[in-house]
Amino acid sequence: MNSLLPRSTGTANPPRQLRLPFLFYTWRFVAPRIASVMTALNVVILAAGKGIRMHSNLPKVLHPLAGRPLLAHVIETARALRPKTLSVVYGHGGEEVPKVMGGHGVIIWVKQEPQLGTGHALMQALPHLEPKGVTLVLYGDVPLVKRETLEKILAHGDKALTLLTVELDDPTGYGRIVRNAKGDVVRIVEQKDAKPAERKIREINTGIMAIPAARLAGWLKRLKTNNAQKEYYLTDIIALAVKDKVKVAAAQPEGPWEVLGVNSKAQLAQIERVYQAQWAYRLLDQGVTLADPARIDVRGSLACGRDVAIDVNCVFEGKVSLGDQVHVGAHCVLKNVSVNSGTVIHPFSHLEDAEIGCDCRIGPYARIRPGTRLDAEVHIGNFVEVKASQVGARSKANHLAYVGDTTVGKNVNIGAGTITCNYDGINKHRTIIEDDVFIGSDTQLVAPVTVRKGATIGAGSTITREAPPDALTLSRAKQVTVPGWKRPVKKPKGET
């Protein structure tokens, strides 16, 4: 699978005799964007499919890729093109699709009912489209296509109908691109309608195309259902364009992986690994050390400084940033976390919605919950949970503790088994632990409570009132020994 992935080609300067004028370079890379900006752009995402082979009640386009619905990835790419209109044609699943995707900005939602093919789907969106410019057709279950690839097929503007095609070693199941003797595209034939010679064609239609908007309505009206599926095929407009002497152009993606679609859980899993492999090689190219590029999941964004190392089976969700020389141990989960330089996160630790300072030591088996901020050189050890708390520099809780709704000062030691009792069953209360405090093991701090600077809390204490500064505070029941006491003995079976 790695052979399908985009790889960097280096940035070394070419010899002087090979350098092209600056203006040529500029035009080469910005011309497609200029064309798409100068021409009004409609984007229509077809997302009405049922996805029978998914064996799920969830609409196909809502199945997750890297933690987000497939459709969300397509919408994000479409928005990068700055379209004048963005329409999504939905059907299976009823109103669930627009409901789930409601937070993705202004979208024209168009319901296709019944579903009579891709041509019929585009017919439903037609009243919402600008009549001039270009209409770009995308698919809600083809999430990996890149913006740069779409800019290629928009480069012709409204002067051509442009298809995105790709050659496959095994084109079974896909519509074939039929060309004439000159190499011009003349039509697309679907697998079920193809003749034996046509089925040998390896160039296939991805379904993604840029259509001159002024021609679209007329071509859609001329579509017929005289095919094996008895549906309106959008691909039939290629033959109509040829008949009307409109240029039909084709462009290719960087690799077949861009146009992989999802029709089954197996294909969804395949696309997930392609997506994650892209992330892995991007990180490697940036200098990040990955113990195994095949065992990392990025479900959002991940920014890394220099000399970052990530062990196997780590998951990064939301927005995560890792500073210079951060090391993340195996099987960690980080969600919406900022980790500053020099920090080491040991295996099996979970961090969420938190800010971690420089040179901290976290875990193993630590849990940092939302609202937590750790200053520099803090140690949070094994089986320690910290929630909605601020922990000052060089403080530590190395074993088996719960710190919730607490402000911890600098140079504080929190002993094993310490608990901040922050919840009274209805409300949360805050604990304040000032600088240079030493808290002995198995202590309960019943909030609201304050432990003043320099205080020492004796092991096994339950603290319900303020502990004064620079003094030992403890609360223990008097130890009692009962002479002659004997442990109960279990009675033999049958004896009452």
N, C-alpha and C positions, 0 to 999 in steps of 0.2 A: 504493500500500500504506500510505503514511503516514496516510491518512484513517482507517484502521482502528485507529490506535493511540490509547491513552489519553493525554490531554493534561491538564496542570494547569490549574485554573480560578482560581488566585489565592487570597490569604488576607486580602484587605482586609475590615475590619469593616463589616457592613451598618448602615444608618441605625438609630437607636434604635427607631423605630416598627416596624421589621421584625424586631427581635431577638426570639427565642422564649425562654421560660423555660429555665433551665439544665437542669432535670429532664427537659424534653421532649427537648432535644438529647441528653442522656445516654441516655435510654431508646431513642431512635431508632437510635442507633449500637450499643448494647450488647445490645439485646433479642435479635437473632438469635444472638449468642454465648451468652447466658444460656439460650436455648431448647435449643441444642445441648449445653450442659454439663449441663443438668438432665435431659435424656433420654439414656439409654444409647445410644451410637453404635457401630454396626458399619460398617466401610468394607471394601468388596470391590472390588478392582481386577481387571478382566478383561484378561488379558494372554496369551491362548493362541493368538492368530492367527498364521498362517504368514507372511503378507505376501508373497504370490506375486509381486506387481508390484515388490517391492524387488530381485528377481533377485539374491538373496544367500543364503549359507548361515547368516548370522547371524540369530538370531531378531529379528523386527521391533522389539520393545520394547527391544532392546539397542543399536540404532543410536543414534549420538550426536547430541545437541542441546546446543550450547554446551559440548562436551567431556565431557558426562555422558550415560549411557543415557536414552532417553525415559522409561523406567519410573522412573528415579531422581527425575525432576522430579515425577511424579505422587505418588510415595511421600512426598516432602518436603511437598507441599501437603496431602496427607492427614494427615500427622503434626501439622501445624499446627492441625488440628481436635481434637486430643487424643482420638482414638477409644478405645473400650474394647477393641475387637478390630480388627486390620488383616490382611486376607487377600488373597493374590494368587493368582489362578487362572492357571496356566500350562499349556502343552501343547507347541506346536511348539518344537523345540530341546532337548527332554528336560530333563535336569538342568542345562543350561548357564545358564538364567535364574536359578534360585536360587543357583547357584554364584557367578556374577558379582555378584549383588546381596546376597551374604551379609553384607557389612559395613554394612547399612542398618538395623540394630536388629532387634527381635523382630517377625517376620512369620510368619503362618501360611501355609505354601505348600501349595496344593491343585492336584493334577494333574488336568487334564481330558483324558481319553482314552477314546474318540475325541471329537472336537470336533463337537458336535451343536447348536450355536447358543448364543446368549447366555443363554437361559433354562436350558439344560442346564448351562452354566458356573456359573450361580448355584446350581443344585441341588447341585453338588459342594461348594460352600462352606457350604451350609446347616447341616451338623452342627457347625460351628465358631462359629456366630453366637449372640449373646445373643438369647433368644426375645422380649425386650421392647425397647422403644425404637425406633430407626430404623436401617435399613440403607441406607447410601449406596453407590451403584454408580458407579464410575469406570472409565476405560479407560486401559490402559497406553500407548496410542498417541495420546492427547489430552493433551499435556503443558502447555498454556498456561493452562488454567482457573485462575482466581484463588481464593484462600481466601474472599475477600469474596463472590464469586459463589456458592460452595458454601454459605456461611452463609445466603444468601437462601433456598435451597431447603430448608434445615434449619429455617427459622423456624417452620414449621407443626408441628414435632415429629412425634409419631405420630398426629396428628389428620387427616392427609391424605397422599395419595400425590402427591408434588410432582415435576414434570418441569422440566428445563432445556431451553427451546426458543429458537429464533432464526429470524428471517426472512431469507431469502436471495433475491437477485435471480434466481439460477438454482438451484433446489432439486433438480436432477436427481441421482438416486442416493440420496437421503435419504428416510427415512420421514416421511410428512406427518401433521401434527396435524389431526385432524378434530374440529370443534366443532359443537354443536347451535345452534339458532336463538338461544338465550340467550347463546351465547358460551362455554359450558362445554365442556371437553375430554371427548370421549366415547370416542375410540379413536385408535390410530396405525395407519396403513396403510403397508406397505413399498412401495417403488418398483415392484417386480416384481408386486405384488398390487394396485396402485392402478388405479382406473378413470380414464378420460381427465379427468373433472371433478376427481377427487381429485389428479391430477398437476399441476393448475394451482395448488394450494395452495402458498403461499410459506413458511408457517411449518413448520419441520421439527423433528424430534426429534433431540436431540444424543446420546441414549442415557444421559445422566447423570440419575439420579433418586434420590429419597429415599423409601423404602418403609416403611410401618409394619411392624416386625419381626413382630408378632403375627399379621399377615395373610399374611406372605410364604410360609410353608410351604404353606398351603392353596391359594394362587393358583398356585404352581409346580406342584402336583399336577394342576391343571386345564388346564395348557398342552397343546396339541395340535400335531401336525406337518402339518396340512392347509394347506400353503402351497407356494409355488413352489420353495422351497429344501428342503422336507421337514425343517425344523429346528424346535427349540423357541425361538420368539421371546419374549424377555423383554418386549417391547413389548405383547404380548397381554394382560398383566396389567392394562393400563389399562381395557380393556373389562370385565374381570372386576371391577375396583374400582367402575366405574359400575354394573354389575349388582348389586353388593353394597351400593350406596348409600354408598360411601366417597368423600369429597370428593377430586377430582382438581384440583390446583392447578398453576400454571406460573409460572416465573420466567425472566427473560432476563439474559444476561451483558452486560457493558459494551459489547462489540462482537463481531462474528462471529469475529474472530481468536482469541478465547479457546477456541473449540471446534473449531478446525481439527485434523483428524486426519491421520495419516501412513499412506498406503498405497503410496507410491512414492517414489523418490529425488527426483523433482521436488517433491513435497509436503514432503518433509523439508527441502529447500533453501528452500522458501517459508517454512516455520515458523522456520527458522534466522534468516532475515532479519527476520521479525516480532519474534522474541525480541531480536535485536541492536538493532533500531530502538527497542524499548522501553527498552533500556539507554541508547541514545544520547540519547533525549529526556529521560530521567531525569537524565542527566549535564548536558545543556544547561540544564535547569530549575534545577540546582544551581549554575550559573555556570561550568561547564567549557567551554572553547573547543575545539570539534572542527572540524578543517579540512573534514571531510566526514562527516556523521552516518551515511552509508550505508557507510562504510569503517572500521568499528571492530568488533572481536570481543572480547566479555567472556565468558570461560569459567570463571566462578567469581564472585568478588566484587571490586569496585573502589571504593575510598574515595578521594575527592579533596578537597584543601583549596581555598583561594581562588586564583583566577587561574591555574589549571592549564590548560595547552594541550597538545593531543594531535593530532599530524599523522596523515596517512592510513595505512591498512593496518597499524595496530598491534594486537597480540593480547595480552590480559591473561588469564593462567591462574591458577587457585588463588586465593589471597588476596593482593591487591595494594593497597598504600596509597601515595598520592602526596601529599606535603606542599604547602604554599602555594608558588605560583610555580614549580612543577616544569614543565618543558617536555620532552615526549617527541617525538623526531623520527620521520619516516616509517619504516615497515617494521620497527619494533622489536617484540621479544617479551619480555614480563615475566611471570615465573612465581613466585609466592610471594615477592614482593619488597616491601620497605619502602624508599621513597625520601623522604628528608627535604627540607625547604624549600630552594628556590633552585637545585636541581640541574638540569642540562641533560643529557639523553640524546640524543646525535646519532643520525642514521639508521642503520638496519641493525645495531643492537646487540641482543644477547641477554643477559638477566639472569635468573638462576634461584636461588631459595633464598638470597637475599643481603640485606644491610642496607647501604643507601647513605646516607652522611651529608649534611650541609647543603652547598650550594654546590659540589658536585662537578661534574666535566665527564667524561662517559663517551662514548667513540666518536669518530667513526663506526666501524662494523665492530669493535666491542669485544665480548668475551664474558666475562661475569662468572658463574662457575660456583658450585655449592652450597658453603655454608660460608664465604662471603666476607663480610667487614665492612670497609667503607671509612669512615674518619673524615672530618671536614669538609675541604673544599677539595682533595680528592684528584683528580688527573687520570689517567684511564686512556684512552689514545688509540687510534688506528686499528690494528687487527690486534694488539691486546694481549689476552691471555687470563689471567685471574686465577682461581685455584681454591683453596678451603679456606685462605684467607689473610686476615690482618688487616693493613690498610694505614693507617698513622698520618696525622695531619693534614698537609696541604700537601705530601704526597709525590706523585710523578708517574712514570708510565711512559708516555711519549707515543707510542712507535712500536714495533711488531713485537717484542713480548716475551712470555715465558711466566713467570708467577709462581705457583708451586704449592706448597702446604704451607709457607707462609712467613709469618713475622711481620716486618712492615716498620715501622720507627719513623717519627718525624716528619721532615719536610723532607728526604726521601730522593729522589735523582734516579736512576732506573733507565734506562740508555741503550738505544738501539735495538739489537735483536738479542740482548738479555740473556736467558738461560735459567737457571732454577733446576732443576738435575738432581735431581729428588726421588725417582726410582724406580730401584731397582737390579735390576729384573726380578722381584722377589718382594715386597719391602717398600717402603713409603713412608718417607722421611726428611724432617726439617724443616730449613729454612734460617732463620737469624735475622739480620736486617739492622737494626742499631741506628740511633738518630737521626743526622741530618746526614751521612749517607753519600752519596758520589758514586760511581756505578758506570758505568764507561765502556762504550761500545758493544761488542757482540759478545763479551760476557763469559759464561762458564759458571760457575755456583756449584754445586759438587758436594756435595750434602747427605749426611750432616749437616755443616753448616758455619755459622760465625758471623762476621759482619763487624761489628767493633766501632765505637762511636760516632766519627763524624768521619773515618772511613777513606775513602781514595780508591782505587778499583780501576782500573788502567790498561786502556785498550781492548784487546780481543783476548786477555784473560787467562782462564786456567782455574784457579779457586780451589778447592783441595781441603783446605786447612787454615785455621785461624782467621787473619783479617786483623786486625792490631793497630789500636788507635785512633789517629786523627790522624796517619796515615802513608800513604804511597803503596805499594800492593802490586800487583805485576804479574808475569806469567809469560809469557814469549814465547820462541820459538825464535830463535836467532841468525840474522839476515838474511844470506843468502849470495848472491853474484852469481857466475855461471860465465862467464868471458870466452870469446868465440868460439863459444858454444853456438848452434846453429841449430835452428829448429823443423823437424820432419819434413815432408817434401813428399809429397803424394799421388801414387802411381805412375799412369801412364797406363793406361787400360783394355787388357786383353790381355797386359800385361807381368807376368811372374811374378817 
